[in-house]
């Protein structure tokens, strides 16, 4: 899951509080957004979802037992999906950083080549 898909999820999710949604979108839309900020937003979304799930169960008179095997299974599945999304985002960011490093190296080499040609031309070579 990359930043774009996280933004899309937040925009299309009516369960996300509107004031939080605006804050999340502002942070995620920044070109300087960090992995830490994205992970914090994903953690907050997870906590909000868990809070709503807990409220539904409480409203139905069901006490969630974290030791219940079915509860553990569902929680682990949700946590796994969130971890996978965070890893996919991290991988995408690493890939982009690698591409940027490659472009910077290529640009630096091209500039060096131009400087060398300029010097050679100025000394009559």
Secondary structure as UniProt FT lines:
FT   HELIX           3..12
FT   TURN            14..15
FT   HELIX           18..29
FT   TURN            31..32
FT   HELIX           35..59
FT   TURN            60..61
FT   TURN            66..67
FT   HELIX           69..122
FT   TURN            123..124
//
